[in-house]
Amino acid sequence: MSSHQILQFRSDPFVLSHCCPHTLLTSSLTLHSPLKQPFPGLRFRWRRSNHTGVRNSTTPESHGSKKEALTSIELKRVYPFHEIERKWQRYWEDNRTFRTPDDVDTSKPKFYVLDMFPYPSGAGLHVGHPLGYTATDILARLRRMQGYNVLHPMGWDAFGLPAEQYAIETGTHPKTTTLKNIDRFRLQLKSLGFSYDWDRELSTTEPDYYKWTQWIFLQLYKRGLAYQAEVPVNWCPALGTVLANEEVVDGVSERGGHPVIRKPMRQWMLKITAYADRLLEDLDDLEWPESIKEMQRNWIGRSEGAELNFSILDGKGQETDKKITVYTTRPDTLFGATYMVVAPEHHLLSYFVTSDQKQQVEEYKDFASRKSDLERTELQKEKTGVFTGCYAKNPANGDAVPIWVADYVLASYGTGAIMAVPAHDTRDNEFALKYNIPIKWVVKNEAASCDDAKQVYPGLGMIENSSSLETGLDINQLSSKEAALKVTEWAERTGNGNKKVNYKLRDWLFARQRYWGEPIPILILDESGETIAVSESELPLTLPELNDFTPTGTGEPPLSKAVSWVNTVDSTTEKPAKRETSTMPQWAGSCWYYLRFMDPKNTEALVDKEKEKYWSPVDVYVGGAEHAVLHLLYSRFWHKVLYDIGVVSTKEPFKCVINQGIILGEVQYTAWKDQEGNYVTADTEERLNEHQQVTIPEERVMKSGDHFVLKEEPSIRLIPRAYKMSKSRGNVVNPDDVVLEYGADSLRLYEMFMGPFRDSKTWNTSGIEGVHRFLARTWRLVIGLPQSDGSFKDGTIVTDDEPTLEQLRTLHKCIAKVTEEIESTRFNTGISGMMEFVNAAYKWNNQPRGIIEPFVLLLSPYAPHMAEELWSRLGHLNSLAYESYPKANPDYLKNTTIVLPVQINGKTRGTIEVEEGCSEDDAFVLASQEEKLRKYLDGQSIKKRIYVPGKILNVILDRTNVKVTTK
Ligand code: ANZ
């Protein structure tokens, strides 16, 4: 059979239809080589749908994008994903296929792969969710088939603000909203075929779960790691409530636009700072992206420096016994401190502010209370401040320096006061120039000198202008480093200060004035005001039912309205007490859920010790980069506390963390039109903003060089841009629509095929069509072509023939590639490997079982529904979920062609490229077809052939007899 005949036999009408949609139904016998039509890039224009291809932020122009619906026959011809997917989802559910038993055989290796569990929002899943979930699902399915015990659970991070806000607006209880949203999320996730063990599903809002969140809080409390302190909160007088940071936009409440001020309130805090060093050190051994580790390091923000004391001077310039302590990382610049700044909230401010300046200072404090810490420290913002009228003594030289109050100094960092060195600190420099404060250079280096008093040099260098006869301190000519050491030693010796390590990390504000959160299990005794822990045996302390979630107006949390719940007695002393009415922040439940998944039904302990020992740590944890800092830091903190008290056996919870990239909306092409309605090209026109923007559909766009232009008017350049998906932009892609139109396997495959897993990428409907087509081709490769009514026959066209060497090589190369790519989380190139296999297989004249079955197994982690269906049609009675994952045989992976010298009558006349192990006959046929050798062989008769496989072919001609023909 010639290769052409093979192509005819295997020719696939559906490949052809992509390039020629109009011939879809009539051209099924047209002959094209499938190889000439690789999968990507081609599109089913006739299938473009409204749901998945919406792009209309500005005025959309529709032009010739007529959409035709698929007939039911056409739909069937593609492949029956609607039937298959539902069928297998039901099968998995009925058989609890992915259940991880409680009593796994612990002699087997384990693999715990976890998604950052979602907040079940009212909007349902977006296409960003399945990106991470598909990746973890592929890993879970792979490891199951490789013989691991796999833990792959899913749950809900369901406490939080939106449900409560919705409750305030509509009166629907947050629990009702939450359960409804969870049901929807669960349904959506199941429709995507993820292999979660649904028996382990949990929600942070269930008392059985938050009992243990409360238990952990009590362990923290007992160890002095949970305490109360006065801390500033966002207080909105008009709404009478405390607001979360995300509810405050530019100093006003998001709801209603009312002014918000910072007001100190008694709050529960967690002492995460006690773990700062361990949180920092243990980062080093984690297999996390370097960028996340760096973000965590910066957040913890360890810095080394000194605390130095400046005595406050009285009105006559005499030293008082009160001192302001500053924190500095640059003790070497002490002689350059020409003023001091205290934060508006500094505890000594009211003590030393002079009566002349009092009013100005009070007004300034009020002004600063309206800003968040973030706004206050923004570098670009103009610095503001007020002189307090008071001076302090620079301990190094006895100079009197003015004390200012300014909000660029935060009360919450260091000591809330600084020595300002305007020659060497940028912020101080800006401030000093604005308020005419002297600037004194004390550090120089080759690149910077003090010629220009307005210049600032923040680097290190050689110290100058830094000696005092009065104090005897002299650091001139020392390097910054030596000087810093000397100043610190001097300060310690003379009682003027001490060495100090500081952290940016603050203790964690752990209370919210909200209803929809875990109650904090603390009682306040009526008599003494003393706080005591609710007894562990009384947990869970359940949220009382409440119908009115509106703020109390006093700043008291909504729970204070549950009077009969609030008023209680301490069970041990029988003394009357009130319950704490603040609730925990949303972070609480997500801090430890990965532990509960190991043992979700345990009523005696948070997690059984043996189970924890087996499953810990999480091997792969996948989620969005937005959780790179806080969630991971808080979990690590709780985990370390649990480690210290013997609940967990590992120091760190997550061995490997991967952040998936963001999916941006489909690229939108923008053109501009002038008043007359003529297009204006985007590159030359400067005043584009004055023109009307129009969005151009993709079919009217073409690429010209590096640019995109209007097809009908190529001189008009367009601007392509991908935006974050948002309702207002109208570019949100709903996964449900994609599943309906292309099936879950196509969505899974597409999200994996879009690009490298960790990169941001843009949605592209024609991309789904590409992978959908690949799946359809795979289906027909195994099942055969559809019948005239569009349906497919039962069974497969697979044969029991022995696979050829070429088939085995193709398969094993595919196995090696796909396995390697999944293991390295390069899911996109794994798919390319499978596409190459299918392309190659289309050229064969048979599809042996020994080749197709392993391929179906390879495909299954990516497209599990189709793979299960093929597997069952191949005659298997059970799910393939626990079949052995194919292993590549290295014998078939070797580079298989060699260059063989060919001699004619003992003289080397040329070479041929042959497969290793090529037979003598095949080698001879190749030689006789080779251009150079043909002239020696054509028309000759052969006396003898000497063939040494892999080494040489020698053809001895019979000069008397002319017989060979190569035609
Ligand atoms: C004098 C000085 C001279 C400083 C100089 C810097 C450069 P990090 O590294 O982030 O820890 N600082 C101290 N407490 C502050 C507060 N509560 N609010 C705002 N700024 C504060 O930064 C430490 C430096 O930040 C300290 O060192 C202090 O300014 C300032 F050439 O002291 B430095």
Boltz pocket constraint, residues with backbone or C-beta under 6 A from the ligand:
constraints:
  - pocket:
      binder: B
      contacts: [[A, 301], [A, 303], [A, 327], [A, 328], [A, 329], [A, 330], [A, 333], [A, 408], [A, 409], [A, 410], [A, 411], [A, 412], [A, 413], [A, 414], [A, 415], [A, 416], [A, 417], [A, 418], [A, 419], [A, 420], [A, 421], [A, 424], [A, 425], [A, 457], [A, 458], [A, 502]]
      max_distance: 6.0
